[in-house]
Amino acid sequence: MNRPISPDFKYVGLLNILDFFIVRIFEEHMRLEPQIFK
């Protein structure tokens, strides 16, 4: 656990950004086409 901040930290930040965009796109899709998810 006492490894220095490494590229792993960069990947975690990238995953957080991707997760944010995926959630936003999914919410937009649900608002636009709610019948698909029922």
N, CA, C and O atoms as a Tinker XYZ file with bonds, in Angstrom:
   152  protein
     1  N      0.823000   -1.221000    0.000000    73     2
     2  CA     0.000000    0.000000    0.000000    64     1     3
     3  C      0.849000    1.260000    0.000000    63     2     4     5
     4  O      0.341000    2.339000   -0.308000    81     3
     5  N      2.150000    1.150000    0.343000    73     3     6
     6  CA     2.962000    2.364000    0.352000    64     5     7
     7  C      3.758000    2.503000   -0.927000    63     6     8     9
     8  O      4.896000    2.974000   -0.909000    81     7
     9  N      3.160000    2.093000   -2.045000    73     7    10
    10  CA     3.786000    2.408000   -3.328000    64     9    11
    11  C      3.608000    3.888000   -3.608000    63    10    12    13
    12  O      2.611000    4.470000   -3.182000    81    11
    13  N      4.547000    4.520000   -4.314000    73    11    14
    14  CA     4.354000    5.921000   -4.694000    64    13    15
    15  C      3.216000    6.055000   -5.691000    63    14    16    17
    16  O      2.778000    5.074000   -6.291000    81    15
    17  N      2.745000    7.281000   -5.857000    73    15    18
    18  CA     1.703000    7.516000   -6.853000    64    17    19
    19  C      2.265000    7.173000   -8.223000    63    18    20    21
    20  O      3.263000    7.743000   -8.665000    81    19
    21  N      1.610000    6.237000   -8.879000    73    19    22
    22  CA     2.125000    5.666000  -10.118000    64    21    23
    23  C      1.101000    5.867000  -11.229000    63    22    24    25
    24  O      0.063000    6.491000  -11.006000    81    23
    25  N      1.377000    5.349000  -12.416000    73    23    26
    26  CA     0.376000    5.419000  -13.491000    64    25    27
    27  C     -0.988000    4.879000  -13.081000    63    26    28    29
    28  O     -1.999000    5.262000  -13.670000    81    27
    29  N     -1.039000    3.993000  -12.078000    73    27    30
    30  CA    -2.331000    3.496000  -11.609000    64    29    31
    31  C     -3.240000    4.659000  -11.231000    63    30    32    33
    32  O     -4.441000    4.633000  -11.498000    81    31
    33  N     -2.654000    5.681000  -10.605000    73    31    34
    34  CA    -3.459000    6.827000  -10.181000    64    33    35
    35  C     -4.085000    7.514000  -11.393000    63    34    36    37
    36  O     -5.247000    7.919000  -11.362000    81    35
    37  N     -3.295000    7.637000  -12.459000    73    35    38
    38  CA    -3.818000    8.239000  -13.696000    64    37    39
    39  C     -4.975000    7.405000  -14.243000    63    38    40    41
    40  O     -5.994000    7.948000  -14.672000    81    39
    41  N     -4.807000    6.077000  -14.224000    73    39    42
    42  CA    -5.866000    5.216000  -14.762000    64    41    43
    43  C     -7.135000    5.335000  -13.922000    63    42    44    45
    44  O     -8.239000    5.316000  -14.465000    81    43
    45  N     -6.988000    5.458000  -12.603000    73    43    46
    46  CA    -8.171000    5.614000  -11.745000    64    45    47
    47  C     -8.910000    6.904000  -12.109000    63    46    48    49
    48  O    -10.137000    6.907000  -12.211000    81    47
    49  N     -8.181000    7.981000  -12.303000    73    47    50
    50  CA    -8.821000    9.239000  -12.690000    64    49    51
    51  C     -9.513000    9.109000  -14.041000    63    50    52    53
    52  O    -10.615000    9.624000  -14.232000    81    51
    53  N     -8.869000    8.426000  -14.973000    73    51    54
    54  CA    -9.462000    8.239000  -16.296000    64    53    55
    55  C    -10.741000    7.420000  -16.195000    63    54    56    57
    56  O    -11.741000    7.733000  -16.842000    81    55
    57  N    -10.703000    6.359000  -15.372000    73    55    58
    58  CA   -11.906000    5.542000  -15.200000    64    57    59
    59  C    -13.030000    6.361000  -14.572000    63    58    60    61
    60  O    -14.192000    6.213000  -14.951000    81    59
    61  N    -12.694000    7.221000  -13.617000    73    59    62
    62  CA   -13.724000    8.062000  -13.009000    64    61    63
    63  C    -14.357000    8.967000  -14.055000    63    62    64    65
    64  O    -15.577000    9.131000  -14.069000    81    63
    65  N    -13.549000    9.556000  -14.930000    73    63    66
    66  CA   -14.078000   10.443000  -15.974000    64    65    67
    67  C    -14.955000    9.643000  -16.936000    63    66    68    69
    68  O    -16.046000   10.085000  -17.295000    81    67
    69  N    -14.480000    8.466000  -17.354000    73    67    70
    70  CA   -15.275000    7.641000  -18.268000    64    69    71
    71  C    -16.585000    7.236000  -17.615000    63    70    72    73
    72  O    -17.632000    7.256000  -18.263000    81    71
    73  N    -16.539000    6.865000  -16.326000    73    71    74
    74  CA   -17.741000    6.462000  -15.611000    64    73    75
    75  C    -18.736000    7.614000  -15.577000    63    74    76    77
    76  O    -19.935000    7.412000  -15.769000    81    75
    77  N    -18.232000    8.833000  -15.331000    73    75    78
    78  CA   -19.099000   10.010000  -15.300000    64    77    79
    79  C    -19.798000   10.194000  -16.640000    63    78    80    81
    80  O    -21.006000   10.424000  -16.688000    81    79
    81  N    -19.034000   10.092000  -17.735000    73    79    82
    82  CA   -19.630000   10.293000  -19.060000    64    81    83
    83  C    -20.619000    9.179000  -19.397000    63    82    84    85
    84  O    -21.663000    9.437000  -19.996000    81    83
    85  N    -20.292000    7.934000  -19.011000    73    83    86
    86  CA   -21.210000    6.822000  -19.298000    64    85    87
    87  C    -22.527000    7.025000  -18.558000    63    86    88    89
    88  O    -23.600000    6.820000  -19.125000    81    87
    89  N    -22.446000    7.427000  -17.291000    73    87    90
    90  CA   -23.670000    7.657000  -16.519000    64    89    91
    91  C    -24.477000    8.782000  -17.147000    63    90    92    93
    92  O    -25.698000    8.675000  -17.255000    81    91
    93  N    -23.824000    9.849000  -17.559000    73    91    94
    94  CA   -24.543000   10.968000  -18.179000    64    93    95
    95  C    -25.234000   10.536000  -19.463000    63    94    96    97
    96  O    -26.403000   10.852000  -19.683000    81    95
    97  N    -24.510000    9.812000  -20.309000    73    95    98
    98  CA   -25.086000    9.365000  -21.582000    64    97    99
    99  C    -26.253000    8.415000  -21.312000    63    98   100   101
   100  O    -27.284000    8.486000  -21.981000    81    99
   101  N    -26.088000    7.527000  -20.334000    73    99   102
   102  CA   -27.156000    6.581000  -20.013000    64   101   103
   103  C    -28.400000    7.323000  -19.528000    63   102   104   105
   104  O    -29.517000    6.985000  -19.917000    81   103
   105  N    -28.207000    8.339000  -18.675000    73   103   106
   106  CA   -29.354000    9.112000  -18.185000    64   105   107
   107  C    -30.030000    9.852000  -19.337000    63   106   108   109
   108  O    -31.258000    9.885000  -19.417000    81   107
   109  N    -29.239000   10.442000  -20.224000    73   107   110
   110  CA   -29.815000   11.114000  -21.398000    64   109   111
   111  C    -30.636000   10.123000  -22.211000    63   110   112   113
   112  O    -31.747000   10.431000  -22.642000    81   111
   113  N    -30.087000    8.943000  -22.416000    73   111   114
   114  CA   -30.772000    7.932000  -23.215000    64   113   115
   115  C    -32.080000    7.523000  -22.553000    63   114   116   117
   116  O    -33.097000    7.361000  -23.227000    81   115
   117  N    -32.055000    7.355000  -21.236000    73   115   118
   118  CA   -33.271000    6.966000  -20.522000    64   117   119
   119  C    -34.321000    8.064000  -20.623000    63   118   120   121
   120  O    -35.510000    7.768000  -20.740000    81   119
   121  N    -33.906000    9.318000  -20.580000    73   119   122
   122  CA   -34.878000   10.404000  -20.677000    64   121   123
   123  C    -35.475000   10.446000  -22.081000    63   122   124   125
   124  O    -36.670000   10.686000  -22.254000    81   123
   125  N    -34.618000   10.208000  -23.086000    73   123   126
   126  CA   -35.090000   10.340000  -24.462000    64   125   127
   127  C    -35.933000    9.131000  -24.883000    63   126   128   129
   128  O    -36.922000    9.289000  -25.600000    81   127
   129  N    -35.554000    7.937000  -24.448000    73   127   130
   130  CA   -36.257000    6.730000  -24.891000    64   129   131
   131  C    -36.601000    5.847000  -23.698000    63   130   132   133
   132  O    -36.040000    4.759000  -23.565000    81   131
   133  N    -37.504000    6.283000  -22.830000    73   131   134
   134  CA   -37.781000    5.499000  -21.622000    64   133   135
   135  C    -38.478000    4.176000  -21.917000    63   134   136   137
   136  O    -38.377000    3.243000  -21.120000    81   135
   137  N    -39.172000    4.072000  -23.027000    73   135   138
   138  CA   -39.931000    2.851000  -23.296000    64   137   139
   139  C    -39.002000    1.652000  -23.492000    63   138   140   141
   140  O    -39.421000    0.515000  -23.273000    81   139
   141  N    -37.751000    1.882000  -23.899000    73   139   142
   142  CA   -36.824000    0.772000  -24.118000    64   141   143
   143  C    -36.503000    0.081000  -22.792000    63   142   144   145
   144  O    -36.275000   -1.128000  -22.758000    81   143
   145  N    -36.487000    0.849000  -21.704000    73   143   146
   146  CA   -36.040000    0.301000  -20.425000    64   145   147
   147  C    -37.188000   -0.208000  -19.570000    63   146   148   149
   148  O    -36.983000   -0.592000  -18.419000    81   147
   149  N    -38.409000   -0.214000  -20.129000    73   147   150
   150  CA   -39.533000   -0.701000  -19.322000    64   149   151
   151  C    -39.791000   -2.163000  -19.621000    63   150   152
   152  O    -40.699000   -2.760000  -19.042000    81   151
